[in-house]
Amino acid sequence: MMPVQLELENPYVVVYKQIHAVVDDEGRRLELMERSNCYGGSAWARYHYCRGPLVKSCRNIGEWFRYTIEPGAVDLDLVSSKRSAGIESVAVNGREVEVTYAGLGGGGVGATLSRAGAEDVLRYEATESGGGRVARGTIVLPRRERMIIGIDDTDSKTEGATWSLVHNIAQKVDRKEARYISHSLVQLFPVPTKTQNCVATAVEFACLPDKAEGMLSEFKALLGKYSVSSQTGMAVFRDYDPSSLLPFGQRCKRERVQYEDALDAARENGVQIMMKGQGLIGAVAALPFSAQPDESVLPDDSLKT
């Protein structure tokens, strides 16, 4: 039997699936989101990148590696095995974001071609990489905005599950203009009117400015079509940081909350109400727990025994 002739197109390049840059209105805060194709490689990068002065925090949720960054430029002073790679500069230029990575050896490969080929990269420049050299790569990304959708009460005593319906809808409407990034189940106070577990859901999208209306309209239409409850609530937060809603969300984990309180919280924090059923309470409460799937499932401390 003749041996199979296998070839690798790019033996030293592992291309990231997606890279997105979500920026606040002032251009002073930025979250870089990298969707990995190799968890081990991205975990190595996270370890080294987090030691760079521009990166204020980092975490991963599934295959997404997320870096909170302060735009600017620094000298990384790369040191083999200790700080072998990092982010040298980030600049917000109107509707574009320019990110420059640097790395030694394999870190240089990741800093250049592995990121240059990711979805959402508009253009790039890269030096030669690999071996013992220092390599640099600059990618240009479209500036994106954060959109969080909170939903509650889509099921009945005999049918449905909010978290699964919302995930399936989010996957269905995912598109270039509005990328589906994260999904969180949010444990709320078990009120008597609950279906079963009293859990709301928040999904996060990274959107091109003024390009998400089609996605949002389709999301609402699918939610209305497949919900088996007449009390579905849907709320939308469009801003960089939903933490102003955290006191309301924490309260909903602690105690029963009135519908009017949810309306007040929505109005005071710029939340768009899209479906007005009783589930709106949970929908608004879920918003500040976006992108915190491990924390959001926890009940309030007062419920622990």
TORZA-328102 format. One record per residue (C-alpha): residue number from 0; residue in three letters; chain; y, z, x. Coordinates in steps of 0.5 Angstrom, whole numbers, plus 500, padded with zeros to 3 digits. Example, Ala and Ser with C-alpha at 12.3 -4.5 7.8 and 13.67 -1.06 7.14 Angstrom:
! TORZA-328102
SEMAR  num  residu  chaine   yy   zz   xx
SEMAR    0     ala       A  491  516  525
SEMAR    1     ser       A  498  514  527
//
This chain:
! TORZA-328102
SEMAR  num  residu  chaine   yy   zz   xx
SEMAR    0     met       A  500  500  500
SEMAR    1     met       A  507  498  503
SEMAR    2     pro       A  512  504  503
SEMAR    3     val       A  517  504  498
SEMAR    4     gln       A  524  502  502
SEMAR    5     leu       A  529  507  499
SEMAR    6     glu       A  536  506  501
SEMAR    7     leu       A  542  511  500
SEMAR    8     glu       A  549  508  499
SEMAR    9     asn       A  553  513  502
SEMAR   10     pro       A  549  518  505
SEMAR   11     tyr       A  554  523  507
SEMAR   12     val       A  558  523  501
SEMAR   13     val       A  557  527  494
SEMAR   14     val       A  563  525  489
SEMAR   15     tyr       A  566  530  485
SEMAR   16     lys       A  565  528  477
SEMAR   17     gln       A  572  529  475
SEMAR   18     ile       A  578  533  478
SEMAR   19     his       A  584  535  474
SEMAR   20     ala       A  591  538  475
SEMAR   21     val       A  594  542  469
SEMAR   22     val       A  601  544  470
SEMAR   23     asp       A  606  549  467
SEMAR   24     asp       A  612  546  464
SEMAR   25     glu       A  617  548  470
SEMAR   26     gly       A  612  545  475
SEMAR   27     arg       A  611  552  478
SEMAR   28     arg       A  604  554  476
SEMAR   29     leu       A  598  549  477
SEMAR   30     glu       A  590  549  476
SEMAR   31     leu       A  586  545  479
SEMAR   32     met       A  580  543  476
SEMAR   33     glu       A  574  540  480
SEMAR   34     arg       A  567  538  476
SEMAR   35     ser       A  562  539  481
SEMAR   36     asn       A  556  534  483
SEMAR   37     cys       A  553  539  488
SEMAR   38     tyr       A  554  546  486
SEMAR   39     gly       A  552  549  493
SEMAR   40     gly       A  557  544  496
SEMAR   41     ser       A  563  546  491
SEMAR   42     ala       A  561  554  492
SEMAR   43     trp       A  562  553  500
SEMAR   44     ala       A  569  549  499
SEMAR   45     arg       A  571  555  494
SEMAR   46     tyr       A  569  560  499
SEMAR   47     his       A  574  557  504
SEMAR   48     tyr       A  579  554  500
SEMAR   49     cys       A  580  561  497
SEMAR   50     arg       A  582  563  504
SEMAR   51     gly       A  588  558  504
SEMAR   52     pro       A  595  561  502
SEMAR   53     leu       A  597  556  497
SEMAR   54     val       A  590  558  492
SEMAR   55     lys       A  592  565  488
SEMAR   56     ser       A  585  565  485
SEMAR   57     cys       A  579  561  484
SEMAR   58     arg       A  573  562  480
SEMAR   59     asn       A  567  557  477
SEMAR   60     ile       A  565  556  470
SEMAR   61     gly       A  558  552  470
SEMAR   62     glu       A  560  546  474
SEMAR   63     trp       A  567  547  474
SEMAR   64     phe       A  571  550  480
SEMAR   65     arg       A  578  552  478
SEMAR   66     tyr       A  583  554  483
SEMAR   67     thr       A  590  557  481
SEMAR   68     ile       A  595  554  486
SEMAR   69     glu       A  602  555  487
SEMAR   70     pro       A  605  548  489
SEMAR   71     gly       A  608  548  496
SEMAR   72     ala       A  605  546  503
SEMAR   73     val       A  602  550  509
SEMAR   74     asp       A  599  550  516
SEMAR   75     leu       A  592  552  515
SEMAR   76     asp       A  590  553  522
SEMAR   77     leu       A  583  551  521
SEMAR   78     val       A  577  555  524
SEMAR   79     ser       A  570  553  525
SEMAR   80     ser       A  565  557  520
SEMAR   81     lys       A  571  562  518
SEMAR   82     arg       A  576  557  515
SEMAR   83     ser       A  573  550  515
SEMAR   84     ala       A  577  547  510
SEMAR   85     gly       A  582  548  505
SEMAR   86     ile       A  588  545  501
SEMAR   87     glu       A  594  544  505
SEMAR   88     ser       A  599  542  500
SEMAR   89     val       A  600  541  493
SEMAR   90     ala       A  606  537  490
SEMAR   91     val       A  608  536  483
SEMAR   92     asn       A  612  529  482
SEMAR   93     gly       A  614  528  475
SEMAR   94     arg       A  608  526  471
SEMAR   95     glu       A  603  526  478
SEMAR   96     val       A  600  531  482
SEMAR   97     glu       A  599  530  489
SEMAR   98     val       A  594  534  493
SEMAR   99     thr       A  592  534  500
SEMAR  100     tyr       A  586  537  503
SEMAR  101     ala       A  583  538  510
SEMAR  102     gly       A  577  540  513
SEMAR  103     leu       A  572  540  519
SEMAR  104     gly       A  566  537  520
SEMAR  105     gly       A  562  537  513
SEMAR  106     gly       A  568  540  510
SEMAR  107     gly       A  572  534  512
SEMAR  108     val       A  568  529  508
SEMAR  109     gly       A  569  533  502
SEMAR  110     ala       A  576  533  503
SEMAR  111     thr       A  576  526  503
SEMAR  112     leu       A  571  521  500
SEMAR  113     ser       A  568  526  496
SEMAR  114     arg       A  574  527  492
SEMAR  115     ala       A  577  521  492
SEMAR  116     gly       A  572  518  488
SEMAR  117     ala       A  572  523  482
SEMAR  118     glu       A  574  521  475
SEMAR  119     asp       A  582  522  474
SEMAR  120     val       A  584  520  481
SEMAR  121     leu       A  589  515  481
SEMAR  122     arg       A  590  513  488
SEMAR  123     tyr       A  588  516  495
SEMAR  124     glu       A  589  516  502
SEMAR  125     ala       A  584  519  507
SEMAR  126     thr       A  582  519  515
SEMAR  127     glu       A  576  518  518
SEMAR  128     ser       A  571  524  517
SEMAR  129     gly       A  565  527  519
SEMAR  130     gly       A  562  530  526
SEMAR  131     gly       A  567  535  530
SEMAR  132     arg       A  573  532  527
SEMAR  133     val       A  579  534  523
SEMAR  134     ala       A  579  530  517
SEMAR  135     arg       A  585  530  511
SEMAR  136     gly       A  585  527  504
SEMAR  137     thr       A  590  526  499
SEMAR  138     ile       A  589  524  492
SEMAR  139     val       A  594  523  486
SEMAR  140     leu       A  592  526  479
SEMAR  141     pro       A  596  525  473
SEMAR  142     arg       A  599  531  471
SEMAR  143     arg       A  596  534  465
SEMAR  144     glu       A  597  540  460
SEMAR  145     arg       A  593  545  457
SEMAR  146     met       A  590  545  450
SEMAR  147     ile       A  586  550  447
SEMAR  148     ile       A  583  550  440
SEMAR  149     gly       A  580  556  436
SEMAR  150     ile       A  576  556  430
SEMAR  151     asp       A  572  561  426
SEMAR  152     asp       A  568  561  420
SEMAR  153     thr       A  564  554  419
SEMAR  154     asp       A  558  557  417
SEMAR  155     ser       A  554  560  411
SEMAR  156     lys       A  549  566  410
SEMAR  157     thr       A  544  560  410
SEMAR  158     glu       A  546  554  414
SEMAR  159     gly       A  550  553  421
SEMAR  160     ala       A  553  556  427
SEMAR  161     thr       A  560  555  429
SEMAR  162     trp       A  559  555  437
SEMAR  163     ser       A  554  550  436
SEMAR  164     leu       A  558  545  431
SEMAR  165     val       A  565  546  435
SEMAR  166     his       A  561  544  442
SEMAR  167     asn       A  558  538  439
SEMAR  168     ile       A  565  536  436
SEMAR  169     ala       A  569  537  443
SEMAR  170     gln       A  564  533  446
SEMAR  171     lys       A  564  527  441
SEMAR  172     val       A  572  527  442
SEMAR  173     asp       A  572  528  449
SEMAR  174     arg       A  576  522  452
SEMAR  175     lys       A  580  520  458
SEMAR  176     glu       A  587  522  454
SEMAR  177     ala       A  584  529  453
SEMAR  178     arg       A  578  532  457
SEMAR  179     tyr       A  573  537  454
SEMAR  180     ile       A  573  543  460
SEMAR  181     ser       A  571  549  457
SEMAR  182     his       A  567  553  451
SEMAR  183     ser       A  568  561  450
SEMAR  184     leu       A  564  565  444
SEMAR  185     val       A  569  571  442
SEMAR  186     gln       A  566  577  439
SEMAR  187     leu       A  570  580  434
SEMAR  188     phe       A  570  586  430
SEMAR  189     pro       A  564  586  425
SEMAR  190     val       A  568  586  419
SEMAR  191     pro       A  564  586  412
SEMAR  192     thr       A  566  579  410
SEMAR  193     lys       A  562  576  417
SEMAR  194     thr       A  557  571  416
SEMAR  195     gln       A  552  574  421
SEMAR  196     asn       A  555  576  428
SEMAR  197     cys       A  562  575  427
SEMAR  198     val       A  564  571  433
SEMAR  199     ala       A  569  566  434
SEMAR  200     thr       A  570  560  438
SEMAR  201     ala       A  575  557  443
SEMAR  202     val       A  575  550  447
SEMAR  203     glu       A  579  548  452
SEMAR  204     phe       A  582  541  453
SEMAR  205     ala       A  586  538  459
SEMAR  206     cys       A  591  533  456
SEMAR  207     leu       A  595  527  458
SEMAR  208     pro       A  602  529  456
SEMAR  209     asp       A  603  526  449
SEMAR  210     lys       A  596  523  449
SEMAR  211     ala       A  592  528  445
SEMAR  212     glu       A  594  527  438
SEMAR  213     gly       A  588  522  436
SEMAR  214     met       A  583  527  439
SEMAR  215     leu       A  586  533  435
SEMAR  216     ser       A  586  529  429
SEMAR  217     glu       A  579  527  430
SEMAR  218     phe       A  577  534  432
SEMAR  219     lys       A  580  536  425
SEMAR  220     ala       A  576  531  421
SEMAR  221     leu       A  569  532  424
SEMAR  222     leu       A  570  540  423
SEMAR  223     gly       A  572  539  416
SEMAR  224     lys       A  566  534  415
SEMAR  225     tyr       A  561  538  418
SEMAR  226     ser       A  563  545  416
SEMAR  227     val       A  559  549  410
SEMAR  228     ser       A  564  554  409
SEMAR  229     ser       A  571  554  405
SEMAR  230     gln       A  574  559  409
SEMAR  231     thr       A  574  555  416
SEMAR  232     gly       A  580  557  420
SEMAR  233     met       A  583  552  426
SEMAR  234     ala       A  589  554  431
SEMAR  235     val       A  592  550  436
SEMAR  236     phe       A  595  553  443
SEMAR  237     arg       A  599  548  447
SEMAR  238     asp       A  602  551  453
SEMAR  239     tyr       A  599  553  460
SEMAR  240     asp       A  598  561  459
SEMAR  241     pro       A  595  564  452
SEMAR  242     ser       A  596  571  455
SEMAR  243     ser       A  601  573  450
SEMAR  244     leu       A  596  572  445
SEMAR  245     leu       A  592  577  448
SEMAR  246     pro       A  594  584  444
SEMAR  247     phe       A  592  580  438
SEMAR  248     gly       A  586  578  440
SEMAR  249     gln       A  584  585  443
SEMAR  250     arg       A  586  588  437
SEMAR  251     cys       A  581  583  433
SEMAR  252     lys       A  575  586  437
SEMAR  253     arg       A  577  593  436
SEMAR  254     glu       A  579  593  428
SEMAR  255     arg       A  579  589  422
SEMAR  256     val       A  586  585  422
SEMAR  257     gln       A  589  582  416
SEMAR  258     tyr       A  590  575  414
SEMAR  259     glu       A  598  576  415
SEMAR  260     asp       A  597  579  422
SEMAR  261     ala       A  594  572  424
SEMAR  262     leu       A  600  568  421
SEMAR  263     asp       A  605  573  424
SEMAR  264     ala       A  601  572  431
SEMAR  265     ala       A  601  565  430
SEMAR  266     arg       A  608  564  429
SEMAR  267     glu       A  611  568  434
SEMAR  268     asn       A  607  565  440
SEMAR  269     gly       A  608  558  438
SEMAR  270     val       A  601  557  435
SEMAR  271     gln       A  599  550  430
SEMAR  272     ile       A  595  552  424
SEMAR  273     met       A  591  546  422
SEMAR  274     met       A  586  549  417
SEMAR  275     lys       A  588  555  413
SEMAR  276     gly       A  582  559  411
SEMAR  277     gln       A  580  566  412
SEMAR  278     gly       A  577  564  419
SEMAR  279     leu       A  584  563  421
SEMAR  280     ile       A  584  570  424
SEMAR  281     gly       A  578  569  428
SEMAR  282     ala       A  581  562  430
SEMAR  283     val       A  588  565  433
SEMAR  284     ala       A  584  571  436
SEMAR  285     ala       A  580  567  440
SEMAR  286     leu       A  585  563  443
SEMAR  287     pro       A  587  568  449
SEMAR  288     phe       A  580  568  451
SEMAR  289     ser       A  579  561  453
SEMAR  290     ala       A  576  559  459
SEMAR  291     gln       A  573  566  460
SEMAR  292     pro       A  566  565  457
SEMAR  293     asp       A  563  571  460
SEMAR  294     glu       A  568  576  458
SEMAR  295     ser       A  569  574  451
SEMAR  296     val       A  562  575  449
SEMAR  297     leu       A  563  583  450
SEMAR  298     pro       A  565  587  444
SEMAR  299     asp       A  571  592  445
SEMAR  300     asp       A  569  598  449
SEMAR  301     ser       A  569  603  443
SEMAR  302     leu       A  563  599  440
SEMAR  303     lys       A  559  600  446
SEMAR  304     thr       A  554  606  446
//
